[in-house]
Amino acid sequence: MQSAINFLIETGTLMHFPDTSHGLRNLYFLDPVWLSECLQRIFNIKSSKSIAKNGVIKSEDLRMLMVGTGFTKETEEQYFQFLAKFEIALPIANNSYLLPHLLPAKPAFDVHGLRHQTTNTIQRVFKMSFVPVGFWQRFIARMLISLAEMDLQFFENKRVTKNRNKSSVIYSFTGTQRNRCSTFRVKRNHTIYWQEGLFVSFDGGYLSVESSDVNWKKKKSGGIKIICQSDVRDFSAMAFITDHVNSLIDQWFPALTATESDGTLLMEQYVPCPVCSTTKPQEGEDSPPKEDGQYFNMEDCFLTAIEQDHITCAKHPDLPVPLQELVPELFMTDFPARLFLENSKLEYVENENSILGQGGSGTVIYRAQYQGKPVAIKRFQIKKYKTSANSAGDTMLRHLRAMDAMKSFSEFRQEASILHSLQYPCVVSLIGISIHPLSLALELAPLGSLTTVLSENSKGASFVPLGPMLTFKIAYQIAAGLTYLHKKKIIFCDLKSDNILVWSLDVKESINIKLSDYGISRQSFHEGALGVEGTPGYQAPEIRPRIVYDEKVDMFSYGMVLYELLSGQRPVLGQHQLQISKKLSKGIRPILGPAEEVQFHRLQALMMECWDTKPEKRPLAISVIGQMKSPSFATFMYCLPCGKQSVFSSQGQDHTVVFWDEKEETRNYTVVNTEKGFVEVSKMSCPGMKLCCQLKLQDSLWTATEDQKIYIYSLQGMCPLKTPQKGIDTPAVVTCFLAVPLMKKNCYVVLAGLSDGLIAVFQVTSEALEDNCCYLCSHTANRSLFKISDDDPRQNPHSVKAMEMANSGAEVWYSNGPGILIIDCKAMEITRRLEPYSSPSTVVSIVCSSDCNGEEVTWCLDDTTNFLVMYYTSTYQLCARYFCGDRSPLRDMFTIQQPSTLIPTTLTADRDVVPESTSLANVSILQSRELGTQILNHQDSLTDYCSMSSYSPSSPNRMMRFPSSLPSSPASSSSTPFLTDGEELNKLQEPNFPSEKSEMFLQAVRILPVKDLLWIPRQGGDIIVIGLEKEAISQRGRVIAVLKAAELASYGSLVDAAVLAKDRVVCCFQNESMEWCLALWRSWGAKDFDLFYQSHEELGRLEICLRKRR
């Protein structure tokens, strides 16, 4: 297919352009004649029409010309790029274009009358064998862009100065073009441009650029003539304009830098002697013979500038000409004086011991001291050539030396100007510059380059050698630096680990890395960039000669850097540049392990997205920053499909997850090692009935089956689970286990919760399981101790769904339908009952923690109202509720009442009187779309959160109602206020609840205690992370994060979750086909989340501080 397309393109049947900028290469023009007719609409525009005033047309007017041509809105960007490629319409702003064919042939009025030859004038002449087609159009477009930015920055600086009540305005415009940049400090008055010229006047001078042939009747020009006049002899404008001219030639017309067959250059630069020009004006003579002493060749200026500040003119040898005025760009006269180094305060020795590294083009970086502080000196070397007297090769050697000097000066000015214009925390700062010797003083990176750091830390580490958090921070800071550069229209072009300097490996530090080395960076403007630059292996495949590209080339390099961060290895694809380029073009990439081994899913996926062969599929740096600001990016480790299974069970103490698969009379188990991300045991046979739950206790495995039996297997010697050591019959199916350690060493009490509400108690010693077994009956305790009659819904046979140790191990709390029963472990009897919910709710998860001002608290969750309830364990007081069904729970908050303000909410065994229900006479229930449901208490005292029985034989289904004064979440209008025991939640929250289908996905599944936080997985796959915050006199809960992985949407709903080995959380998904998938998350605590959020918040704060300081 590709061969056929190439043939059609070569024969002219198809028209196609390989430029990657703005996706132009995605278009294939089937009818060139039709395309010509479309373009004819633009050429038919007359300059007299108002839609193209001064040759500039708005993008909406240009878009109107496309109506009826067949171009669609989807291909609009490519169409505009096509117009720019052929200089038909050149972008000069985001919403305007220059139409070169509408430019006048000569100035609107005589600009020569505005010029006055004075001693405050310098000139520059570019002698060319030919002026390439499109040069003037692109030059004028670039100048209009730069001048517009100049006006914008002048306005902003003036506004800032006005706000600070300062009387003076200092304007500084910094261009950042390829190889050359300058600072032009003016406010322009008039701008006049025509087909081959530009004139800008400003206070105290002017700047003129035009064809060197001033005879307007001639069709061909012989070069470019630049004149700069300044009453204060500030010739920064000359540096500004020559930077643009040289930049344009380097990128778009590099053929001009070649030589003719006789060895003469196609383009030469001359500088008229300003002394001779004022004493003897040269009228009509633009590029006189070289032997005329009134003109200096730029090669002579470069060679002289290496060691001297003046150049001698043959016409007046006793009056040297200062090079700082003659060629201001060489001496950086447009830079502020504070940036010029005092060589007397600079201390360094150019020897091997002081070398920190080498940059491009032979630059050497030395360790040095400046004003007593450590700095890095980047020394630009200029080669020395040996010459012999009267040698015919002297001219060629002089030319080679001059070319080498020009290249060094050019790269020096390029990097210095870019660094001077950039102020960002993740970009190396420029401390100062020096002309003699030619060098830059930069911030010194304490730890060297990222290459060095990775090589030192990758030994013995298979993946992510710097650790997940530090790796994330470095990746984020690189992306932030690229975002800043791209906003400045700068393409880095050479992003690699060698150019990423490391400041700190401490994850608590605000800045860990900084980007450096901008020697080959390019200014993209609006039409893209040209040029073959970069390092093989990091260079994007679309960078080829005469191919226009954009900032997506940096994103390709960023993908390669991410590979280094994940693997600790360089992206090696071959030994030679051509070999590497061919492999990259074919889509061959360095090999990295599967996601379950790398265990940094999002970063690995981003890496693959960035190094895509097609630039249009790569993300922008700013969108990468948006992705990385979500905590899900750093916490999600990987997902592992596990096929069709029946029961999921986690061991909790280690990284193992076990699946049980029952089919007819066979039963198999599969063991997954989540630490290494692979299946250790697959479909191992273990005869028996379908499993209900299991418990790993020391070297034994307790399993419960549907035939009301408990089987105990030995795990010693990694034996397969074939024959159980012991079998125990139970009166009902076991639904959950809990091991309670005793004071004696290696002695436990194993509690088995049954489906009928019974608790089986087994004594386990270091030797074996004791034969005696006792039972605790929930139904009997409810009736005899807590006076709950048999016809009460709470007396239905509720299976035990959850059990948890509390009160420092002295008690066990377990679920009994909507309530919680408490077992005294010492007496091994039921002593209390809590009523966090009402029927038909069932408590499905109970968790105990001690993160509430040092007080131990217990959390519980039900399967109906979707409320999280918090109790003080020591006083059994209900102190907080939170609704987990909010669609947007992030930053939800809820108040936690202090123990002193609460009344106990338990039913104890020795209470004979049942309290009456609290009246709702002083409670108002308000509902609104904006605020949801609010419960207002009109009493002055704090709300009573007692859970009081309101059972009545005549109304057995009556719900218990109690008032609440806790406020709803101020951050989310859909968050429910705190409701107490027995509230008719479904009816009460109906205006605020989601639809029935989506409500299922908002249902919380389990409570996971992760360090000092609570993780609440929901069926939809997201995880609510709740932390406790201290206030002045109280505490409050707040949702600090909502973790969500879009990759898991296709794996069904979340059915269970567990904390494994305290360093990761596993969530289990199941679809309709009974196929299971494990999703692994890093178990972050409050400090981890704080560190994550501070990583980008602190970066933004530092950026603002740098901007204000500047």
N, C-alpha and C positions, 0 to 999 in steps of 0.2 A: 504494500500500500504506500509506504513512504517513498519507494523508488518511483512509483507512478506519479505521486504528487510532485516530487522533484523534477520529473520530466515535464509535467505540465507547467511548472513554474519557469523552467528554462526556456520552453517554447513560447512563453507569454500568454498561454491560455489561462493560467491562474496567476494571481499576484499575491505574494506573501512576503512579510518582513519579519526577521527573527528577533527584533528588539523585545526584550522582556519587560521594559519599563511600562507600567500601566497596562500590561497584558496585551500589547499590540500583536504579539506573535500568535495570539489565539484566533486572529481573523484571517480568513482566506477569501480573497476577492475573486469571484467567479467571472465577473464581466468587467474588465478594465475600462471599457468604453462607458459603462454606467457610472463607474467611479469618477471618470473625467467629467461627466455631466454634472455630478454632484459638486465637484470642486469648482465648476464653472460658475455656480451660484455665488461663491465667495468672490471670485475675480470680477463678477459683474457689479459688485458694490462700488459706487463712485464716492470719491472723497467729499463731494458736496453733501452727501446724505448725513443726516444727524446721527444715525446709528453708529457711525464710525468716525467720530470726531478726532482729529489729529492722528488718524490711523489706528485708533484704539477702539475695539468693539467689546461690549459686555458679553459675558458667556451666555446669558439668556437670549440675546439677539442672535448670537452665533448658533445657538441651539434651534432657534426658529427657522434658520436656513436649512435645517435638516428635515423639517416636516415634509412628508411626502416623498422622501428619497429612499425610504426603506430602512434607514438606520433606526434602531430602537434605543430605548433608554439604557438597556443593558450593555449596549456596545458604544455608548456615548464617549466614555473615557478613552477607549481605544481609538475612536475616530479623532478625538482631539489630539491624541499622541501622534497619529498619522499626519495631521496637519502641521504639527511642530517639527516632525522629522524632515519634512520637505520645505520648511520655512514659509509655509502658506499662512499659518496663524500661530504665532509664538506666544506662549503664556507669559504675562508680566505680573500677574497677581492671581489670587484664587478665583476671581470672578471677571477677569478681563484678558483680552488677547490683543497682540499687535499684528496688524495686517500690513506686511512690508510693501505690498504693491501700491498701497495708498500713501506711502511716504513721498514727500515732494522731492523733486530732483535737486533743488537748491534751497538754502535757508529762506524763511519768510521775509527777512530783511537782511541788510548787509551787516554781517557779524564782524567784518573786517574793520568797520568803523568803530567798533567797541574796543578794539585792541590797541594798545599803546606800547610800543617798544621801549622798555625802561630797563634799568639795571636790576629790577625786581622780577625779571622774567627768565625762565629756563625752558628749554625745548628738548624734544626727543623725536628722532626720526627712525621709522622702521622701513628700511629699504627692502623691497620684495621683488622677486622676479615676476610674481603674479599675486593678485589678491583673490583668494578663493571665493567661489560663489557661495553666498550665504553668510560670509563673515560679518558684513556690516549689519545685516538683519539681526543676527544673534547678539552681536555686540550691543546694539541699541536696546534690544530687549533686556539684556542683563543690566545695562546701566539704568534703565527705567525701574527695574526691580530694586536695585541697590539704592537709588535715589529715593524711591518711595519708602524703603525701610529707614533711610536716613531721616526723612521727615517724621516718620512715626516715632522713632526713638528720640528725636529732638522734642517732639510734643510731650512724650512721657517724661523726659528729664525735666522739662520746663514745669510740668504739673507737679512732679515730686519736689522740685526746688521751691515752687510757690507754696506748697503745703508746709515746707520747713522754714518759710519766711526768710529765704535767702535772696539776696539781690542779684547775684551773678548766676549765669547759666553756663555750664560746661557740657558741651555735646561731644560724644565720642562714638563714631561709627566704625565698626570693625567688620570687614568682609572676611570670609574664610574660604578663599578659592584654592584650587589645587596648586600647590607649590608656592603661592604668593598671596599675601594678605597685607592690609594696611589699615591705618586709622586716619580718617578724614574728618577733621573738626571744623565743619562749616554749617551755615544755614543758607541754603541756596535761595536766590531771588528769582532767576529766570532760567528756564530750560528750553532749548531750541534743538530740534533734531530733524534730520533730512536723510536722504538715501545713503549718503556716504559722509555723515558727519554728525557731531554733537557739540553743543555749546552750553556751558553752565556758568552763570554768573553768581557770585556770592559777595558778601560784604568784604570789601578790601581786595578783590581779585576776580579772576575768571579762570575757566578751564576749557580748552578747545581741543577737540579731536576731529580730524577730517582727513580726507584723501590728500596725499602729499602733492598731487597735481591740482593746483588751485584753478586751473582753467576748466570751468564748468561745462564747456562745449565738448571736451574730450570724453570719450566713453570709457576708456581704461585708465586705471590709476596705477601709479608706480610705488605705492606704499602708504604709510600712515604718518601723519605729522601731529604731534601733541605739543601744545603750548600751555604753560601754567604761569600765571602772574599772581603775586601776593605782595601787598604793600608792606607786610611785616616779615617778608622773606620766609614764610612757612610754606614749604613746597610739598607738604604731605599729599596734596591733591595729585601730584605727579606720581608718587608711589601708589596711590589709590588706583589711578587709571592704568598705569603700566601693569599692575597686578591683574587687572581684568583682561587686558589685551593678551598678556602672556598665558594666563589661565585658559582663555578661549582657544588660543593656538595649540597649546599642549593637549587639550582634550579633544577638540573637534577638527583641528587642521594640523595634525602632527607632520604631514608631508612637508610643511614649510621649514621644519627643522633639519631636513636632509640637505645633501649637497648635489650639485650638478656633476656632469661627467668630468669636467675639468677640475673638480675639487672645490670650486667656489660655493659658498653657502647660498641657499635659496632666499634666506632672510638674514639681514644684518641690522644691528641697532647702532645708531650714531647719536652722539650728544654734542650739539653745537657749543662751542666755547662761549659762555655768556659775556665775557669781557670783549671778545672780538665782535660778537653780534651787536653789542651796543655801540661800539666805535665804528663798525663798518657793516651795516645791515646787508644781508644777502637777499635781494629781492628776486623772487621767482626761482631761486635755486634751492632745491629741497635736499638733494643728496649729492653733493659735490664729490669729486675724486678723493680717494682716501689720503692722497698726499697733501691735500689742503689742510694746513695746520689748525684751521678754525673748527674742525670736527674731531671728536674723540671716538674711537671705536669702543664699544662696550666691553670687548675683550681686554683692551688696555685698562679700562676702568676697573674691571674685576681683578686683574693681576696686580694693579697698583694698590687696590684697597686691601690686599692681603697683609701688607706691612705698613702702608702709609695712609695719611688722611688727606693729602693733596696730590694733584696731578699737574704736570708742567706743560704749558702750551708753547709751541715753537715760535709763535709770534711775539710772545712776551715772557721769556724764560725767567725774568726777575720777578714776575707777578704770578705765583702759583694759584691754581683754581681749587677751592675746597671741594672735595668729593661729597661732603655731607649735603651740599646744596645741589651739586651737579647730578648725583645719583642718590637721592635720599633713601630709596628702598634698601640700598646696601648697608647703610649705617643706621637703619631703624630709627630715623629721626622722628617718625610718627609715633614712637613709643614714649610713654611718660618717663621722666628722668629717674624716678624712683626705682625703675626696673633695671637700670644699668648698674652692673656689679662694680664694687670698688675692689680692684684686683689686690690692693694691699691687705684687704681683710679676707681674701680667699686663700685657703691653704690646702694644697693637694700635690701629690707627686705622681707623675705619669709612669708608673711601673706596674708589673704584673700583680703585686700584692694589693694594689689599690683598685684594680679593675673589678667592677661589679658585673659587667656584662657588655655585650656588643649589640648595637642597633643596626638598622638597615643602612646600606650605602657606606659601610666602613666606619660608622660612628662608634666611639668607645665611651663607656660610662665608667666614671671613677668615683670612688668614695672621697669626700672632701669635707672641709669645715669652712663655713662662711659666717663671720661675726660670732664665732664660737659655737655655732649650731651645725649638726651634721646635715649635709646636703649631698645630692648626686649631681655630678657635673657631666653633661653630655657633650663630648668634644667632637666637633666636626672636622675631620682630617682632610687636608688638601695635599694631593700627591706632589712630589717634587721630581722634576725631570732634569737629568744631566744634559747640559748643552756644551757644544764645542764651538770655538770661534770660527767664523767664516764657513760654517757648515750649512749645506743646502737644506738639511733637515730642521734647522732652527725654527723656521716659520711653522712647520707642521707641529713640532714639539711645543712651541708657544701656543699654538691653537689648541692642542690637546690639554695643556695645562690650564688654559683659559676656560675650556669647556668643563673641566673638572671643578674649577673654582666656582663657575656659574652654577653647577649642580649643587655644590655644597652650600653656597649662599642661598640658593633657591629653597632647598630643604630646610635650612636653618630658619629662614624667614617664614616658611610655611608652618612649621611646628610652633615657633614662638608666637606667631600671630594667632593661631588657633588656641593655644594654651592661654594667651592673654585675654581672649574673648570668652573663655569658658569659666564659669564659676559654679561648680557643682561638687558635692561631697565625694562622689565616686569618680572624680576626674583629678588626675595629678595636677597640683598647682605649680605655676611658674613662679620661681623666686626671683630670678633675674636673668639678664643676658649680657654677653660680652662679645665685642667685635674682635678685639685682639687680646687673647686668642678667640676664635669663633666657637662659642660654647653657650650652653643653657644650664642654668642652675635650677634643679627640680627638687621637690620633696623626696626625701630618702625613705624608701620602703624598708622597714626594719627586718622583714623576713624574706625579701627578694621577690622573685616572680612566682606565679602560681605553679609553673612547671617544676620549680625546685621543691616547693612545698608538697606537691602531689607525689613526686618521686621519693621523698623522704618518708611519707606517711602511707604509701601504698604497699609497703613490704608486709606481707602476711595478711593483708586485707583483700578479700575477693571483690567486693563492691563497696562503693561509697566510703572511701578511705578516711574522709574527714568527718564522718558522722552525719546523720540526717539533718540536724538543725543547722550546723555550720555550712553544709553543702547547700541547703536551701537559701541561707542568707547570702552566700557568695553568688549563687545563680540570680537571686533577686537584685542584688546590687549591680551586677553586670547588665541585666536587663534595664534597670533604672538609668544607668549611664548611657546605654544605647538610646533609650527613649529621649533623654535630654539632647544627645547629639542629633538625632533625627528631627527633633523640633527645631533645631538650629540649622536644618537643611545640610547637615554634614554626614557623609557616608564614611565610616571608619576605614573600611577596605582591608584592614589587616588585624582583625580581632583574632587573637590566639592566646594561649595560656602564657606565652612569653611576655606579652604586652599587658598582662593583668598583674599588677603588683599587690603583694599581700602586706597589710598593715597589722593584722592581729588574727589569731586563731581562737580567741575568746568569744564565745557566742554572745556574751553580755555586752561586748563593745558595739558602739553604734556603726562604725565603719570597719569593715574587714578587708576590702580590696579597693583599688582605684585603677582606672584605665589609663594607659600611657602610650606614647609613641604614635604621633599623628603625622609622621613624615610623608605618608602617601594618601592621607585622607583627601576626600574630594567634596566640593560644593555641588549639590545636586540641582539647585535652582528648581524649576518646575518641569523641565524637559528630561530629567535624568542625567546620567553621567556616562562618560566614555573612558576607555583606558584599560590596559591589562596590568593590574596590580594585585598584590596579595601573596600569600604563602601557600604553596602546594599542600593539599590536604585540608586546608581551611578555606580555600578560595572557592567561591560558588561556581558551578559549571557553566553558567551563562556569561561569565566574564570572558569575553573573546574580543579580538580586534574588530572595531567598527560596530560593536553591538552596544546599544544603549541599555543601561541597567539602572536600578534604583536601590533604595535602602534595604531591599529584601536580601541583598548579598550579605549584609551584616548578620541577618537572621540565620543564614546558612552557616556562617562561621560560629554563631552562637550555639547552634546545634552540635557542632563539633566540640566546642568547649564543654557543653553539657555531657558529652560522651566522656571527656577526660575526667570530669567531676564524679561521674558514676563508676567509671572503670579504673581510674587512676593511671590510665595508659594513654599515650599519644595516638591519634587516629592515623595509623600507618596503613597505606594502601599500595605502596610501591616505592621504588628508589628514584624514579625520574619524574619530572613534572608532567611530561606528555603521557606517561603511563598512568599517573594518578588522575589526570584530567579525563582520560578516556573512561576509566572506571567510574568516576563520579557521574559523568554524563550518562552512563548506562544504568545508573541507579545502584551501583555497588557501594555499600557503606561498611564501616567497621562493625565487627560482630560484637554484640553485647548479649549477655545472658537473658533468659526469659524474665518476665516481670516478677514472677514469684521468687526468683533468686535475687534479683536486684533489689526488690522490695522498696521501690520508690516509683510507684506506678505513674503518677502525674508528670513527674520530671522526665521519665523515660518516654512517655507519650509526647511530651512537648519537644524533646530531642528529635524524635522521628518526624514530627510535624515541621520542625524548623529546617531539617536537612532534606526536605522533599525536593526532587529535581525541578518541579514546576514552581517558579517564584510566586505565582498567584495563590498557591496553596499554603504558603508559609504565613505565619501570623505576623502582625506588626508588633514592634517592641511595646507599644503602649497597651495593646491587647494582652500581651504576655503579663505585663504588670497587673492588669485587672484580674487575670486568672490567679496569680500568685498571692493576691491579697486575701484570698479565701483560705481559712485554716484547713479546709478539706484537702487543699493541694499538698500540704506538707504532712498531714496525718495519714492519708490513705496509702496503704502499703501495696496491696495487690489483691486480686480476686482469683480464686482457684475453683473452677468447676469440678464437681465430684461425682457426676453421673446420677443415676437413679438410686436412691436410698430410701429408708423408711424412718429411722430414728437418729437424731443427732444428740451427741453427748460430749461434753468437755470435761477434762480432768481438773482444770482450775489450777493445780499446783505446778504444772509443767506446760509445755507448748503443744501438747497432744490433743487432737480432736478425734473422736471415734464415731463412725457411722455404723448402724446396724441395718441390714437388709434382709427382710424375711419374705420368702416366696414359698407358698404352700408348706411343705414339711422341711424345707431347708432354711438355714439361718447363717448369714455371713457377716463378718465385721471388717471394716476398713479403718486403718489408722493413718491419720494425716499429721505430719510434722510441720507445724506452722512456722517454726523458727527457720527451717531450711526450705520450706515451700514445696514439699513433694509428698507423695503417698508412700509411707513406709511399708504398710501391709495392705494388700488389695484383695478383697473378697475372700478372706480366710474363713473356712468353714468352722462353725461352732454350733453343734446340734442343740435344739431347744425351741421353745415357744417364742412368740414375739416379745421383744423387750419393752419395758415401760420406762425404766430409769436405771441409773447405775451410780456407784460411788467407789472411788479409789481410796483405799485406806492402807497406808504403809505398803506392804508387798502383796496385798490382796485386792481383788476386784469384786465388789458386791453388785449383783445384777438382780433386777426384779422383772418377772414375766407376767403375761396376762393370765396365766393359769394359777395365780395367787401363790407364787413361790418365790423364794429368795435363794439364789445360787451364789456361792462364794468360790472364786477361782484364785489360784496362786499365780503371782506374776514373777516369781523368782526364776532366774535363768532365762528370762524372755521366752518362757514356754508358751506354745500356742494354747488358746483357750479351748481345750478339748473336753476334759472331765472335771467337773466341779469338785472341790474339796468337801463341800457340805451343802445340803439343801434344806431349806426351812419352809414350812407351810405357814401361810398367813390367812386370816379370816376374810381378807379382801385384797384387791390389787394394790400394790405399793405404788404411790404416785411421786414420792420424793424421799431422799435420804438426807440425814445430817449427822456428822460425827462430832461429838462433844468430848473434848479432852478432859481427863480427870487429873487430880493432883499427883497420882501415882504415875511413874514413868511408863510410857507406852501403853497406857490404859485409856480406853475410850468407852463412851456410851453412844451407841448408834441408834438414832431415832429414825423410824420408818413411818412416814405418813401414809395412811391408807385412803382408799377411795370413799369409804363410809365415814370418815372423820376420826377414826381411831389412830392412836399413836402407839406403835410397837417399840418397846425399849429392850435393847440387847446390850449386855455387858461384854466388852472385849478386852482381854488382858494381853500381855505380851506373848503368852503361850498360845491361846486359842480363844474361840468363842465359847462363853459359858452357856450351859444348857437352859438355865432359867431365863424366862422372858415374861415381861409384864406389859399391860396395856393401859393406856389412858383414854377414857371415853369422853369425847367432846359433848355428845348429846346429854350424858348424865350430868356433866359439870354445868351445862347451860340450865338444866332444869332444877337441879338441887342447890347449886351455889348461886346462880344469877337469876333464878326465878323466871326463866323463860319457858312458857308453856309449850306443849307439843304441837299445837296448831299454829304457832308462830313460824313464819317463813325461815327464820334463822335456825330453826330446829330441823330443817330438811337435811338429809344426809349429804353434806358438802365434803368433797374430797380435799385432802390437804395439798394445796398448791405450792406453798412456800414455807420454809422454816429458817430462822436466823437466831444466832446467839446474841444476847444483849446483856446490859448491866455487867460488863466486864466478865462475861461468861457465867454469871450466876443464874441467868434465865434463858429460856428459849421462847421466842415468839413465833407462833405459827398461825396460818390462815384457817379460818372457819367460816366459810361463806363470806358475808360482808363484814365480819368481825375478826378480831385477833384474840387468841387465847394465849396466856402466858404461863409457862411451866417453871416452877422453882426447881432448879437442877439439884439442889441439895436434898430436898424432900421428895423430888421427882413426883410432884403433883401440880395440878392446875390451880392457880391462885387468883388470877385476874382475867377480866375480859374487857377489850376496847371495842368501841363501835365507830370506826372511821367512815363506814359507808352503810347503806341500807340495801335491802333486797330490791332487785335481784343481783346486785353487784357481788363479785367474788374477788377477794384479795389474791392477786397472782404473783406478787413480788414483794419481798421484805428485805431491807438492807439496814445495817447498823453502822454508824460512823461517829467520830468524835471531833468534828470540825466546826462546831457551833460554839465559839468562845470557850473551847475546852470541854463543853458539856457533851455527853453522849446523847445522840439523837437516833431515832429509828424512822425510816421512810417506808411507806407502803404505797402500793399501786393497785388499782382494780381494773376489771375488764369491761366495765359498762360506762361509768361516768367519766373515765379517763382523767381522774384527778390524782395528783401526787399529794400525799398527806404526811405531815411531819409531827412526831411526838418527841417530847423530852423523855428519855428512857428512865431517868431516876424518879421523876414525879408523875409519869404517865399522862402528861398534859399535851393536848393537841395544840400546836403552836403555829402551824402554817398549812395552807393548801395552795396548790398550783394546778391550773388546767393545762393538760399536755396536748390538747387538740387544736391549738392555735395554728392557723395556716402560716403565719409569719411570727414565730416566737422570739426571734432574735431581739435581745435587749428587753424582753419582758422582765418585770420585777415584781416581787411579792414580799410583804413584810413578815418578819418572824417575831412573834410576841415573846416578851421576856417571861421567865418562869414565875416571877413575883406577881405578875398581873393576871395569871391564869388560875383556874380552879380545876382540880383533878377531874379527869374524864373517864374514869374506870369504874367497872362494876367489880367489887371485891367479894371474896368468898364469905366474909363475915358481915356483909350488909344485908339487913333484913327488910329495910324499907326501900321501895323503889321510888325515886324522885319523880315529881310531876313534870310534865313537859313545860317548857318555857313558852310563855305567850308571845305572839307576834303582834300584839297591839301597838307596840312602839317601833315597829319596823315598816319601812316603806320600800317597795320593790319597783324600780323604775327601769324601763326599757327604751332604748333609742338606737338608731342605726349607727350614729356616730360613736357613742360611748358603750354600746352593748348593754348588758344587764348590770344594774347597780343596786346594792342592798344598803339602805341607809338606816342607821340606828339613831333614834332620837334621845337616847339616854346619855347622860354626861359621863357615866362610868365606862370603863373599858368593857369590851364585849365578853360575855361568858361563853367559853368554848366547850362547855361540858357536853358530853355525849350522854343524854338522858333518855331512858326508855320511855316511850309513850304508847306502849302496847295496850290495846283494848280488845277484849274478846269479841266485841261487836264489830270491830273493824280491823281484821287481822292484816290487811294489806295497807294500812295507813302508814304513810311516810313520816319520819321524824323531822321536825322543822326547828331550826335554831337561828338566831340572828347573827349578823356578822358586821363588824365595823372596819375590816381590813380593806384598804383601797385596791382598786383594780390596777393593772400594770399601766403606768403612765406612758410607756413606750409603744404600746400596741393596743389599739381600740378593740381588737377582737379577743383580747385576753380576758378570761372570766375572773370576776372578783372572788374572794375567798368565801366559799360556802361551807357550812358546817354539816354535821351528821344528818343524814336522812333527807337532804333537800331534794326536791323533785327536779333533778338536774336536766333531764331531757326536755321536760316541759318548760322549765324556767329559761333554758338557754336556746330554745328553738329559733329565735330570730338571729342568733349569733353562731349557730352550729353550721358546719358545712353540709353538703348534700350527703345522702346515705352512702353513696358509692365512695366519695372521697373521704368520708368520715372514717371508713375502715382503714384507710392508709394513714390517718392521723392518730390511730389508736396506739398508745404506748404498749410495748411488749414486756419490758423488764427494766429494773433499776440496776445499774452497774456502778459500784463504788470504785472510781478510778482516782487513786491518790487522794487529793483533797476536793475532788469534784464528783458530781453525779452525772453519769451518761444515761440518757433515756432513749433507747432505740425505739423507733416507731415502725409500723408495718410497711409504710411507704418506702422505707430504706434510709430515711434520714435519722440523725441522732441529735437530740437536744442535750446540750452541755450546760449544767447549772452549777454556779459557784456561789458561795456565801461571802457577803461583804459586810465589814464592820461599819456601823454608823456611830454617831455621837453617843447615843445611849442604847442602841439596839442593833440588830442585824437585819439584813434583807437578803433574799435570794435573787439572783439575776441570771438570765440566760446569756452566757458569754459567747456562745458559738452554736451554730447549727451545721453539722457535718453532713454532706450529701455527695454521693458519687454517681454522676449520670451514667457511668459505665454499668451500673448494677440494675438499671431499669428493666433490662431484658431478662433478668433472672428471677422474676416473680416478686413475691412479697417477703418481708423479713419475718421469720417465725421464731427465732431464738437468738440469744447473744450471751457471751460470757467473757470474763476477764481471764487471760491466760498469763501465768507467771509474772503478773504485775507490770509487764512492759508492752502488752498489746491486747487489743480487744478484737474478738472474733464475732462477726454477725453471720448468721446462717440464713440464706435465701432459698425459697422453694417455689417452683412453678407448678402449673397444673399437671404437668407430666411426671411429677414427683422427682424432678431433677434438682439436685441441690448445688449450691455454690457458697463457698466461704469468702467473706470479705474481711480483710485484716486491716486494723487501724492502729496507729501508735497511741498508746495510752498516755495522753498528755494530762498533766495536772495544771493547776492555776499558774504556776511559775512558767510553764512551757507556753501557755497561751499568752501570758503577759509578754514574754520574750518575743513571741511571734508578732503580736500587734505592734510592739514597740519598734520592731525592725524596720517597718515602713513609716510609722508615725515619726520616729526620730529622724529618719532620712528627710522627710518633708520639712521638719522643723529646721534642720541644718541648712537646707537649701534656702529657706526664707532668710535665715540669719546671714548667709553669704550674700544674698541679693541686697539686703539692707546695708550690709557693710560696704558693698561696692557703690 
